[in-house]
Amino acid sequence: MDAQGRGRADNIDPADQWVLNPNTGEYELRLSPSAPQSSVPGPRRPRPRENGGVPRSRNGGPGPREPREPRAPRQEHAEVPAQRRARRTEPEPPQGRRSRRPVKKKSTAKKALAWTGGGLAFVLVAVGTAGYLYLKHLEGNVTAVDVGDAAKNGFSKDDAFNILIIGTDKRTGKGNEGYGDKGSVGHADTNILLHVSKDRTNATALSIPRDLIVDVPDCEIVQPDDTKKVIPGSDGVRFNTSLGQEGRNPGCTMNTVKAVTGIQPDHFMMVDFNAVKTLTTAVGGVDVCLAHAVNDKDSHLNLPAGPHKIEGEQALAFVRTRHAWGNKGDLDRIKVQQKFMGSLMRKMSSSDTLTSPTKLLHLAEAATKALTVDKGINKVGTLKDIALELKKVPPKNISFVTVPVLDNPADGVVHKTVIVNPNTAPAVFDAIKNDVSFTEVKKKEKAAKDAQAARLKGSRSAPSEVRVRILNGGAKSGSAQETLNWMQTEKGVLKSENAGNAPAELAKTTLEYAPDQASQARELAALMGLPGSALKPGKSVLNAQGLPAMTLTLGKDFKGAGVSLTAPTKAPKVDGQSTADKVECAS
């Protein structure tokens, strides 16, 4: 029986059995001497000695003991390890208390701080908060879905990453009958694409409206018998139908996000209504602020203006309320949900939560039971790694933004849906794709970027003097020939040739050149819109005429002939943008 089960048997909250030892700075599991051995990692019981474990007094003198056989002469090569020979048995602790030999490891409080402190996605942070307690037990709580190639096989701690967080409107659990669509199979009701930068200086949470009109692409799903089935796509439908409708799984939603934004989610995490209730209750409530009183007959939220602490049903009603905010639509509800998530993140990383064993234990249970994830991150150890990476991002650099949209003209007078704003949305998507922060941050790699930018400075050759071989290293088929035609017919780069496919695929387009070709490289970079990072000083290669030429390899990032690959250096300002460290009232 584990510590949780034993606590129930003794009518004691299991988390209350973890007591801070002032001598070691560690939380220790204090149980009665008759209690069974805990399966939860905790202080070890003193190991009984073969001679009966007779205690010694504090000054080292022996207590009363039975007659014993004479000690055998000491041998040079005794089989008993020296460490064990030197062990002494400490006095038996008082009833209900346990001794603990100091060990070199972090205290539980420090562990808790290491597991939390920066997570935006409340589910991720909650998992990280108490994951050290009993990983295998928690792992059994997590539900995993096979989404095939839509998600990566694992998680890399060295790269930028994108996680799609989905909140469904599926009515599961007691008390949820009044929320969501009756009989819903679980649509993508709340959607946040969380991007965490490679250097962990910033993160962006991009909210995608459920009523956004999109084209849902064809989707291949893995069925329970491991066979695969392709679900046909749908054009001109609400984004929320990318999940649940026609049997679509979260992988279909991930594919739809890529089709709309051009950003590929690496993984997904999904929760339903119960998650908000259980997680807010586990942390003892979340602080929110109302700019005006709310009495919403649909969500049943009834609160006066001012600050409040909400949890459980009331917290769910708060994030489900739509008609009490702004223009009474989904866009204003998204802004309120963003404020709520920022507050929940702050609560989870507060000392009030981190120093409470009760909250940590309850939080770990609530979070893992609420989670559905892809198989690439279904191990609690992996979820812990994600939480630790999120912890590195300062809350002031965690930005909440919403996809820029316009009212759908097809709706007529009454606007029910929205469409992507073609003038402002692309800049937002490009900033995220290129790992650009929506807040001002100090970049550690500034010196390296300055060196790359310097490659673009200096004299440039005439287009007619540029000699280059073009290879396809991961771009779509035909890109090398398309680029050759564009160079020769539109830009006057006549000394160019299609050299076929590169020996290996590249993620990024590169231009390699010899030192005496630097002026040619700068001209070609200017014509194509190549960033300084794409220029690779190296050597030339003989072309078909036996003359030295530069080598242009079109990578997976290639967007087409004449389309610039230079990443934005600054993200655009987005209406309603906020950060996780700010306390703002819902209005």
Secondary structure, DSSP 8 states (H G I E B T S, - for coil): --HHHHHHHTT--GGGGEEEETTTTEEEE---TTS---SSS--------TT----B-TTS-B-S-----------TT-SS-HHHHT--------TT-------SS--HHHHHHHH-SS-SSHHHHHHHHHTTS-HHHHHHH-EEE--GGGS-SS--TTS-EEEEEEEE----STT-TTSS-TT----EEEEEEEEE-TTSS-EEEEE--TTBEEEE--EEEE-TTS-EEEE--EEEEEGGGGSSGGG--HHHHHHHHHHHHS---SEEEEE-HHHHHHHHHHTT-EEEEESS-EE-TTT--EE-SEEEEE-HHHHHHHHH--TTSTTSSHHHHHHHHHHHHHHHHHHHTSHHHHT-HHHHHHHHHHHHHH-EEEGGG-SHHHHHHHHHHHHTS-GGGEEEEE--EEE-GGGTTS---EEE-TTTHHHHHHHHHTT--SS----TTHHHHHHHHHTT-S----GGG-EEEEEESSS-TTHHHHHHHHIIIII---EEEEEEE-SS--SS-EEEE-GGGHHHHHHHHHHHT--GGGEEE---EE-TTS-EEEEEEE-TT---TT------SS----TT-EETT----B-
